[in-house]
Amino acid sequence: MSNASDRLFANRYALDVQISSSLSSPVWRAMDQLLKRWVTLILLPTSDLRSVKLLQQCQVAAANDRRDVVSILDVIPAGNISSPKESATQDTYVGIVTEWLDGETLDRLLIRRGEVLPVDQALKQVGVVANTLMHAHSLNIFHGRLRPHNVIFSQGQEVRLSGFGVDAALLGADSDEGAAQDIKGVGQLLFVMVTGMWPSGRVDSLPGASSPDANGQVVPSQVHGGIRNSVDRLYQRSQDGTYQTMRQLVDALSVGEVETSEDLQSRVTRFTANSVNWVPGRDDKSSRLRASVIAGMSVLIFGWVGWQLLTSNFQKSDAPIAVLVSPLPSVEASEPAGQILEITKTDIYDPLGDNEENFDQANFAIDNDDKTAWTTVYYNSANMGGKAGVGLLLDLGESQKVSNVAVTFTSVGQAADIYVTDSPKIDFATANRFGVTNPDEVSSEVTSADSVSGRYVLIWLTPDLPKATSGKYQGGVVQVDVTG
């Protein structure tokens, strides 16, 4: 059997590693043998009913070649996978070739930061996305399914937009409203940037916003503090049809950005616009006495007003108090209430690689010895060369309730997603994540308020590995304890 790097699609693209993706179709990093460059390759069997739509929409979207778009480089209606040692497979695929981009998607950025973007930065970034879509609309090209994973921050912190022609064809467009749907999508991206939550349910490993209203409507300030009414209004108008064109939304975002930068100055101006100017009177005894009395009374009045303003902020109000939901999945450290569960077997989990990530060290992660550890192989880059991750799979022997997972890493800077499942093969697109570790600490305890049942616990090390003393990048786990 040949290695993945020996396999060629359409006699041109050498398959390297399969990439984790929310698309319901295999996505590969591949080497373009003709132009000697990395590309992203999306494959869909021609027998799949979606293949015709994928082909048609990507042929249209390929005309959009702006710098701020992850461009479609090639569209192959039918191709086979072959290798020098094997004859070509009989299966044929539609192949969509796009730019390979080293960057971080919006959802990954929010999870890694553990906090939302500042409002002024969010308005600026969403403005870039809106400008990109405005140009696409001028070519009669629409996205139709904007999600956090479509917004990519490149290494130079440029904002790039992906998924044109692909996401809507493979996963279904949110609606057939074209420009109107993209306007709604931009508003939803603003919502997630300032709250860390998607306004209409869980998306891309980010939680959904829960509405405090009975009618189900929710605005950013209802789920996250420190957001002004102007941002709420902008979001609402992007959803209710107020903006008929992307140009109108771009202009509104520009105004919102200016309002943000001038907000503090305007508040100071309002307080100082009608300031009191003290003009010295006649230098006689009665005038000095009158001035002293007025000054004393003014001090008392202003002191009383200031005291009322200060204390009123701490008095109870008849208005209902909104309970703010945490914007991102939190990592809570607590003492486990149950007992440590026995781990009957450990193995590496490397579905996107060669299953040789130091598999012989797997048991070191459960031996209660802080001098031993399971480590990944060394990588030349923190993002594992584009691979979506590698993990450690723990077998509990049978399905059991899990309430707490404690992980100690080999160094600070390693982040991991934790999954509890009954299957040893995890579908990342549909699996419910148990929690996320804190990359700022070498040890993390992830606790669930409600126990989750499953036989397998996966510690999935995500890209952005810490730098090792050798100068390369490596992750690792010293100890894992699972509590029921």
Backbone torsions as a table, in degrees:
resi	resn	phi	psi	omega
1	MET	NA	134.0	-177.7
2	SER	-81.8	158.6	175.3
3	ASN	-75.5	161.0	-179.3
4	ALA	-58.8	-34.0	-177.3
5	SER	-69.4	-16.5	178.0
6	ASP	-88.8	-8.1	-175.7
7	ARG	-89.0	131.7	-178.2
8	LEU	-114.6	136.7	171.7
9	PHE	-103.9	130.2	179.9
10	ALA	55.9	30.0	178.1
11	ASN	57.8	23.6	-177.8
12	ARG	-139.8	-37.1	-171.6
13	TYR	-106.4	114.3	-179.5
14	ALA	-83.7	119.9	-178.9
15	LEU	-71.9	130.5	-177.8
16	ASP	-107.5	-76.7	178.1
17	VAL	-132.3	146.8	176.1
18	GLN	-82.6	137.5	-173.1
19	ILE	-104.4	136.5	174.0
20	SER	-65.7	132.7	-175.1
21	SER	-150.6	152.2	175.7
22	SER	-80.1	-8.0	177.7
23	LEU	-73.2	141.8	-179.9
24	SER	-86.0	53.4	-178.8
25	SER	-161.7	147.4	-179.3
26	PRO	-61.4	135.7	177.5
27	VAL	-125.8	129.3	-175.3
28	TRP	-123.7	149.6	159.4
29	ARG	-87.2	132.7	-175.6
30	ALA	-138.1	156.3	177.5
31	MET	-102.6	122.4	174.8
32	ASP	-74.4	107.5	-174.7
33	GLN	-67.5	-23.9	-178.6
34	LEU	-80.2	-46.9	-176.1
35	LEU	-100.2	-2.1	176.3
36	LYS	55.1	56.5	178.8
37	ARG	-146.7	153.9	177.1
38	TRP	-76.6	142.8	176.1
39	VAL	-138.6	164.7	171.4
40	THR	-101.2	131.0	-175.7
41	LEU	-121.0	121.1	177.8
42	ILE	-105.3	124.6	-177.2
43	LEU	-115.6	135.9	177.2
44	LEU	-140.3	123.6	-179.7
45	PRO	-54.8	139.2	178.3
46	THR	-64.8	-18.1	177.5
47	SER	-75.1	-16.3	178.2
48	ASP	-71.9	132.3	-176.5
49	LEU	-63.1	-21.2	-179.6
50	ARG	-79.5	-10.8	-172.9
51	SER	-63.1	-36.8	-179.6
52	VAL	-65.2	-45.4	180.0
53	LYS	-65.6	-41.1	178.4
54	LEU	-59.6	-45.4	-179.0
55	LEU	-62.7	-46.9	-177.3
56	GLN	-64.7	-47.1	-175.8
57	GLN	-68.9	-34.9	179.2
58	CYS	-73.1	-31.8	175.5
59	GLN	-63.9	-37.3	176.8
60	VAL	-71.2	-46.3	-175.9
61	ALA	-66.3	-23.0	-178.0
62	ALA	-62.8	-19.1	178.6
63	ALA	-70.3	-17.8	-179.4
64	ASN	-88.7	98.3	-174.4
65	ASP	-117.8	28.2	177.5
66	ARG	-64.8	157.6	-178.5
67	ARG	-62.0	-33.1	-176.1
68	ASP	-86.7	13.8	176.2
69	VAL	-118.6	139.3	171.0
70	VAL	-75.5	102.1	-166.5
71	SER	-74.0	149.6	170.2
72	ILE	-85.9	118.9	-175.1
73	LEU	-93.6	-29.2	-175.9
74	ASP	-157.2	145.5	175.7
75	VAL	-128.5	117.4	-176.1
76	ILE	-111.4	111.1	-175.5
77	PRO	-63.0	-35.0	-178.9
78	ALA	-156.6	121.4	179.6
79	GLY	-144.0	157.5	179.8
80	ASN	-112.7	159.0	174.2
81	ILE	-102.5	126.0	-178.9
82	SER	-136.1	170.9	175.3
83	SER	-147.7	161.4	-179.9
84	PRO	-60.5	-26.9	-175.9
85	LYS	-96.4	-10.2	-176.4
86	GLU	-134.3	152.9	175.9
87	SER	-74.3	160.7	-178.7
88	ALA	-63.0	143.7	177.3
89	THR	-69.7	155.2	178.8
90	GLN	-78.0	-20.1	178.3
91	ASP	-68.6	137.1	176.8
92	THR	-114.9	149.0	-175.3
93	TYR	-132.4	147.2	162.6
94	VAL	-78.3	130.0	-179.6
95	GLY	-115.4	124.8	176.2
96	ILE	-112.4	117.7	-177.1
97	VAL	-105.4	122.6	178.0
98	THR	-124.0	171.0	176.6
99	GLU	-58.1	145.5	168.7
100	TRP	-92.2	125.0	-175.0
101	LEU	-126.2	120.3	173.0
102	ASP	-81.6	108.4	-178.0
103	GLY	-167.0	-174.5	-177.0
104	GLU	-126.2	127.9	179.7
105	THR	-73.6	160.2	-176.8
106	LEU	-58.6	-42.8	-179.2
107	ASP	-63.8	-41.4	178.2
108	ARG	-66.4	-37.3	179.0
109	LEU	-62.9	-44.9	-179.3
110	LEU	-64.7	-40.9	-179.7
111	ILE	-67.3	-41.9	179.9
112	ARG	-65.8	-42.8	179.4
113	ARG	-67.5	-34.7	-175.7
114	GLY	72.5	14.0	178.9
115	GLU	-154.3	162.2	-177.3
116	VAL	-81.3	171.2	176.2
117	LEU	-80.8	146.3	172.3
118	PRO	-58.0	147.9	-174.4
119	VAL	-58.2	-43.2	-178.4
120	ASP	-64.0	-38.1	177.6
121	GLN	-68.4	-40.3	179.3
122	ALA	-62.4	-43.7	178.5
123	LEU	-61.2	-39.8	179.6
124	LYS	-65.6	-45.5	-177.8
125	GLN	-68.3	-40.7	177.8
126	VAL	-66.2	-32.6	175.9
127	GLY	-62.1	-37.8	176.0
128	VAL	-62.8	-45.1	178.9
129	VAL	-60.9	-43.9	-179.6
130	ALA	-63.4	-39.6	176.6
131	ASN	-62.9	-40.6	177.5
132	THR	-60.7	-44.3	179.9
133	LEU	-69.7	-34.1	178.6
134	MET	-61.1	-41.8	176.5
135	HIS	-65.6	-42.1	179.2
136	ALA	-60.8	-41.0	179.9
137	HIS	-63.9	-31.6	177.5
138	SER	-65.9	-21.2	176.4
139	LEU	-96.8	6.9	-177.2
140	ASN	63.3	36.3	177.8
141	ILE	-115.1	130.8	-178.4
142	PHE	-126.2	150.5	179.8
143	HIS	-83.6	-59.6	173.2
144	GLY	88.2	-13.2	-178.4
145	ARG	-154.6	68.3	-178.7
146	LEU	-77.2	131.5	178.4
147	ARG	-139.9	163.9	179.4
148	PRO	-55.4	-34.1	-178.0
149	HIS	-70.6	-12.2	177.7
150	ASN	-80.8	-15.4	178.9
151	VAL	-97.6	115.6	-174.1
152	ILE	-118.2	128.9	175.7
153	PHE	-97.9	112.5	-178.8
154	SER	-74.2	175.1	-176.2
155	GLN	-62.0	-26.6	175.8
156	GLY	-88.0	11.0	-179.8
157	GLN	64.7	22.1	170.0
158	GLU	-76.0	147.4	178.0
159	VAL	-97.0	123.2	179.2
160	ARG	-121.4	147.9	-177.3
161	LEU	-114.8	127.5	-177.9
162	SER	-115.9	170.6	171.0
163	GLY	97.7	-0.7	178.3
164	PHE	-59.6	127.6	177.4
165	GLY	79.8	-20.4	-173.6
166	VAL	-98.3	-56.5	-172.9
167	ASP	-61.3	-46.5	-178.6
168	ALA	-65.6	-35.7	-179.3
169	ALA	-70.9	-39.6	-175.5
170	LEU	-86.5	-35.8	-174.1
171	LEU	-109.9	-10.5	-179.8
172	GLY	95.3	133.1	177.7
173	ALA	-70.6	150.4	177.7
174	ASP	-64.9	-31.8	175.6
175	SER	-164.0	174.6	177.4
176	ASP	-102.3	26.3	-175.8
177	GLU	-86.3	-1.0	175.7
178	GLY	60.9	-113.7	-176.5
179	ALA	-60.0	-41.2	-178.3
180	ALA	-60.9	-39.0	179.7
181	GLN	-68.7	-38.9	178.3
182	ASP	-65.7	-35.2	176.4
183	ILE	-62.5	-44.2	176.1
184	LYS	-61.1	-40.9	-179.2
185	GLY	-62.6	-39.6	177.9
186	VAL	-63.9	-42.2	176.6
187	GLY	-60.7	-38.9	178.8
188	GLN	-68.0	-34.1	175.9
189	LEU	-66.3	-38.3	174.7
190	LEU	-61.8	-43.3	179.2
191	PHE	-56.5	-48.1	-175.3
192	VAL	-71.3	-30.8	179.7
193	MET	-67.3	-36.3	-175.5
194	VAL	-95.3	-9.8	179.6
195	THR	-121.4	-21.1	-175.3
196	GLY	79.0	5.8	-178.8
197	MET	-129.0	149.5	176.0
198	TRP	-88.3	136.8	-172.3
199	PRO	-70.3	-14.2	-176.3
200	SER	-131.7	57.2	176.1
201	GLY	99.5	169.7	-177.1
202	ARG	-66.3	134.2	-178.2
203	VAL	-145.1	135.9	173.2
204	ASP	49.1	44.8	179.2
205	SER	69.2	5.4	175.4
206	LEU	-98.7	144.8	-177.9
207	PRO	-72.6	159.4	174.9
208	GLY	-88.9	149.8	179.6
209	ALA	-79.7	131.3	176.1
210	SER	-94.3	130.9	-175.1
211	SER	-87.8	135.0	174.9
212	PRO	-80.2	-6.2	-178.6
213	ASP	-96.2	148.1	-179.5
214	ALA	-67.4	-28.3	-177.5
215	ASN	-81.7	-1.5	174.6
216	GLY	84.8	-2.1	179.1
217	GLN	-80.4	143.3	-177.5
218	VAL	-143.5	140.1	175.8
219	VAL	-121.1	159.9	-173.4
220	PRO	-53.0	-42.3	-175.4
221	SER	-67.0	-17.1	179.9
222	GLN	-77.1	-18.5	-177.0
223	VAL	-120.2	-3.6	178.5
224	HIS	-151.1	137.2	-177.7
225	GLY	-77.6	162.8	173.8
226	GLY	78.9	14.8	-179.7
227	ILE	-105.8	127.5	-176.0
228	ARG	-78.5	164.0	179.7
229	ASN	-62.8	-30.5	-179.0
230	SER	-63.1	-35.4	177.2
231	VAL	-70.5	-40.6	175.8
232	ASP	-58.6	-46.0	-179.1
233	ARG	-63.0	-42.1	179.6
234	LEU	-60.6	-44.7	179.0
235	TYR	-62.5	-47.5	-178.6
236	GLN	-59.6	-42.1	-178.8
237	ARG	-68.4	-26.2	175.4
238	SER	-73.3	-19.0	-176.8
239	GLN	-100.4	-25.2	-172.7
240	ASP	-98.3	6.0	177.0
241	GLY	90.8	6.1	178.5
242	THR	-60.8	-42.8	177.8
243	TYR	-87.1	116.9	-177.7
244	GLN	-88.6	-24.4	-179.7
245	THR	-131.9	159.6	177.8
246	MET	-66.6	-28.6	177.3
247	ARG	-61.0	-41.6	178.9
248	GLN	-62.8	-39.1	178.6
249	LEU	-68.8	-39.7	177.4
250	VAL	-59.1	-44.4	179.1
251	ASP	-63.9	-41.3	179.9
252	ALA	-64.9	-38.9	178.0
253	LEU	-65.5	-37.4	178.2
254	SER	-64.2	-42.6	177.1
255	VAL	-63.6	-41.8	178.6
256	GLY	-61.5	-36.6	179.2
257	GLU	-67.9	-40.7	178.0
258	VAL	-64.8	-41.1	178.6
259	GLU	-60.2	-38.1	179.9
260	THR	-65.0	-47.5	-176.6
261	SER	-68.3	-27.7	-177.8
262	GLU	-97.9	0.3	-172.6
263	ASP	-60.3	-49.7	-178.5
264	LEU	-64.3	-43.5	-179.1
265	GLN	-61.1	-41.4	-178.2
266	SER	-65.6	-36.9	179.0
267	ARG	-66.9	-40.1	177.4
268	VAL	-64.6	-41.1	-179.0
269	THR	-61.9	-40.5	-178.8
270	ARG	-62.7	-35.1	-178.2
271	PHE	-78.8	-26.6	-175.0
272	THR	-102.3	-6.2	-175.5
273	ALA	-63.8	-36.7	-177.6
274	ASN	-112.8	49.0	-177.6
275	SER	-71.0	155.8	-179.1
276	VAL	-90.5	126.7	177.2
277	ASN	-104.8	120.6	-179.7
278	TRP	-88.4	120.4	179.6
279	VAL	-109.6	123.0	-179.0
280	PRO	-63.4	135.9	-179.8
281	GLY	-89.3	-162.0	-179.8
282	ARG	-68.2	144.9	-176.8
283	ASP	-84.1	63.4	172.9
284	ASP	-126.5	168.1	-171.6
285	LYS	-62.7	-45.0	-177.9
286	SER	-65.2	-38.0	179.7
287	SER	-66.1	-41.6	180.0
288	ARG	-65.0	-37.5	179.2
289	LEU	-66.7	-44.4	-180.0
290	ARG	-63.2	-40.9	179.0
291	ALA	-63.9	-39.6	180.0
292	SER	-64.8	-42.5	179.2
293	VAL	-63.0	-45.8	-180.0
294	ILE	-61.8	-42.7	-179.8
295	ALA	-63.2	-43.1	179.5
296	GLY	-62.7	-43.6	178.6
297	MET	-63.7	-38.3	179.5
298	SER	-62.8	-41.8	178.5
299	VAL	-61.4	-44.5	179.4
300	LEU	-62.7	-44.3	-178.9
301	ILE	-63.4	-49.4	-179.1
302	PHE	-64.6	-35.3	177.6
303	GLY	-64.6	-41.5	179.3
304	TRP	-65.4	-43.8	178.4
305	VAL	-61.3	-43.6	-179.8
306	GLY	-62.9	-40.6	178.4
307	TRP	-62.7	-41.7	179.1
308	GLN	-63.4	-42.8	178.8
309	LEU	-63.6	-40.5	-178.2
310	LEU	-66.9	-47.5	-175.6
311	THR	-75.5	-26.6	-178.3
312	SER	-66.4	-24.7	178.8
313	ASN	-68.7	-17.6	-176.6
314	PHE	-109.6	0.7	178.3
315	GLN	-85.8	154.7	-179.9
316	LYS	-72.2	147.9	179.5
317	SER	-118.8	154.9	176.9
318	ASP	-76.8	-13.2	-179.2
319	ALA	-70.4	145.2	178.5
320	PRO	-65.9	144.7	-179.5
321	ILE	-97.6	124.6	179.8
322	ALA	-80.3	137.4	175.6
323	VAL	-93.5	117.4	-175.7
324	LEU	-84.4	133.1	178.2
325	VAL	-87.1	139.7	179.4
326	SER	-57.6	132.1	-174.4
327	PRO	-71.3	-21.3	-178.9
328	LEU	-137.2	158.1	177.0
329	PRO	-57.0	125.2	-175.5
330	SER	-94.7	153.1	176.5
331	VAL	-106.6	110.8	-174.4
332	GLU	-108.9	128.7	177.9
333	ALA	-96.5	127.3	178.1
334	SER	-153.0	162.1	178.4
335	GLU	-74.9	125.6	179.9
336	PRO	-61.2	134.8	-176.3
337	ALA	-86.8	-23.4	-176.1
338	GLY	-97.8	-151.6	-178.9
339	GLN	-113.1	155.2	178.2
340	ILE	-67.0	127.5	179.8
341	LEU	-85.8	145.1	178.6
342	GLU	-76.8	132.4	175.6
343	ILE	-100.6	114.3	-174.0
344	THR	-82.1	-22.7	-176.6
345	LYS	-158.5	144.3	173.5
346	THR	-126.5	146.8	178.6
347	ASP	-154.1	158.7	174.6
348	ILE	-79.7	156.6	177.9
349	TYR	-126.9	106.1	-172.5
350	ASP	-136.4	61.4	-175.5
351	PRO	-66.5	-17.3	-177.9
352	LEU	-104.1	6.6	-179.1
353	GLY	-129.6	-145.8	-174.4
354	ASP	-108.7	9.6	179.5
355	ASN	58.8	32.5	178.9
356	GLU	-126.0	32.6	-179.8
357	GLU	-79.9	66.9	179.4
358	ASN	52.0	50.5	-176.6
359	PHE	-61.3	-25.9	-179.1
360	ASP	-72.2	-9.9	179.6
361	GLN	-98.2	0.7	-170.7
362	ALA	-56.2	-40.1	-177.3
363	ASN	-68.7	-16.0	178.8
364	PHE	-65.0	-19.2	-177.3
365	ALA	-81.0	-5.4	-179.5
366	ILE	-131.8	18.1	-174.8
367	ASP	-93.8	6.2	179.0
368	ASN	56.8	30.8	178.7
369	ASP	-121.9	112.7	-176.5
370	ASP	-75.5	0.5	177.3
371	LYS	-96.5	-5.3	177.6
372	THR	-119.9	156.1	-178.1
373	ALA	-161.6	154.0	167.6
374	TRP	-90.8	131.4	-179.9
375	THR	-126.9	155.3	173.1
376	THR	-76.6	171.5	170.2
377	VAL	-71.8	168.2	177.7
378	TYR	-78.2	139.2	176.4
379	TYR	-118.1	151.1	179.5
380	ASN	-78.9	-16.4	-179.8
381	SER	-137.6	156.0	-177.4
382	ALA	-66.4	-25.6	-178.2
383	ASN	-88.9	19.2	176.5
384	MET	59.5	30.3	179.3
385	GLY	67.8	23.2	179.4
386	GLY	97.2	-6.2	178.0
387	LYS	-72.7	142.3	-172.3
388	ALA	-75.4	-12.3	178.7
389	GLY	151.9	175.9	175.7
390	VAL	-150.5	151.4	-172.8
391	GLY	-141.4	177.5	177.0
392	LEU	-120.4	121.8	-175.9
393	LEU	-103.5	121.8	-178.6
394	LEU	-106.5	130.3	180.0
395	ASP	-104.2	120.5	-179.9
396	LEU	-88.6	2.0	178.2
397	GLY	89.4	-39.3	177.6
398	GLU	-156.3	165.2	-179.7
399	SER	-64.9	126.1	-179.3
400	GLN	-138.8	160.3	177.7
401	LYS	-80.4	130.0	-179.1
402	VAL	-115.8	127.2	-179.9
403	SER	-116.8	-19.6	-174.7
404	ASN	-151.9	136.4	174.5
405	VAL	-128.6	120.8	179.3
406	ALA	-108.6	127.2	-176.9
407	VAL	-127.5	132.4	171.7
408	THR	-114.1	123.3	-177.7
409	PHE	-94.9	169.8	179.7
410	THR	-74.4	-21.6	179.0
411	SER	-160.6	162.6	174.8
412	VAL	-68.9	148.8	176.8
413	GLY	107.5	-5.5	179.1
414	GLN	-94.0	128.6	175.1
415	ALA	-109.7	150.3	-179.2
416	ALA	-148.1	142.6	169.8
417	ASP	-94.7	143.4	180.0
418	ILE	-117.3	130.5	178.9
419	TYR	-123.2	143.3	172.8
420	VAL	-121.0	122.9	-172.0
421	THR	-149.7	162.9	176.3
422	ASP	-95.2	-2.9	-179.9
423	SER	-114.1	138.8	177.9
424	PRO	-74.5	-6.8	176.6
425	LYS	-113.7	119.0	-172.9
426	ILE	-99.4	127.9	172.5
427	ASP	-93.1	99.4	-173.8
428	PHE	-62.7	-23.9	-178.7
429	ALA	-71.0	-26.3	-175.3
430	THR	-120.4	-16.7	-175.4
431	ALA	-67.9	140.5	175.7
432	ASN	-85.0	125.6	-177.4
433	ARG	-79.8	134.3	179.3
434	PHE	-72.8	-37.2	-179.9
435	GLY	173.2	-178.3	-177.8
436	VAL	-131.9	136.2	178.2
437	THR	-81.0	165.7	-178.2
438	ASN	-95.9	114.6	-178.0
439	PRO	-68.9	-12.5	-179.1
440	ASP	-85.0	-3.3	-179.6
441	GLU	-128.3	146.0	180.0
442	VAL	-74.2	-25.4	178.2
443	SER	-124.4	138.9	179.5
444	SER	-135.8	142.8	170.3
445	GLU	-117.5	121.9	179.9
446	VAL	-108.5	122.0	-174.0
447	THR	-121.1	139.8	175.3
448	SER	-110.1	133.2	179.4
449	ALA	-61.7	-37.3	176.1
450	ASP	-110.9	127.0	-179.6
451	SER	-58.5	144.3	178.7
452	VAL	-112.6	130.3	-178.4
453	SER	-89.4	139.5	176.3
454	GLY	177.4	158.2	178.9
455	ARG	-91.6	-28.7	-173.9
456	TYR	-115.8	140.4	173.7
457	VAL	-118.9	124.1	-179.1
458	LEU	-109.0	123.8	171.3
459	ILE	-98.0	101.9	-171.3
460	TRP	-102.4	105.5	179.4
461	LEU	-74.2	118.6	-177.4
462	THR	-89.0	161.7	179.8
463	PRO	-57.3	168.9	-170.9
464	ASP	83.5	54.5	179.4
465	LEU	-68.7	149.8	175.2
466	PRO	-71.4	156.5	-178.7
467	LYS	-83.3	133.1	-179.6
468	ALA	-88.9	169.4	-179.5
469	THR	-64.1	-23.0	179.7
470	SER	-73.5	-10.6	-176.3
471	GLY	96.6	-14.2	176.0
472	LYS	-94.3	-170.6	-173.1
473	TYR	-120.4	137.2	-175.7
474	GLN	-155.9	138.4	173.5
475	GLY	-110.3	168.9	179.6
476	GLY	-175.8	158.6	-178.9
477	VAL	-123.5	126.7	178.2
478	VAL	-86.3	-43.3	-176.1
479	GLN	-155.4	140.9	173.7
480	VAL	-128.5	132.4	173.5
481	ASP	-126.9	131.7	-179.5
482	VAL	-113.3	128.9	-178.1
483	THR	-114.7	137.6	178.6
484	GLY	-88.9	NA	NA
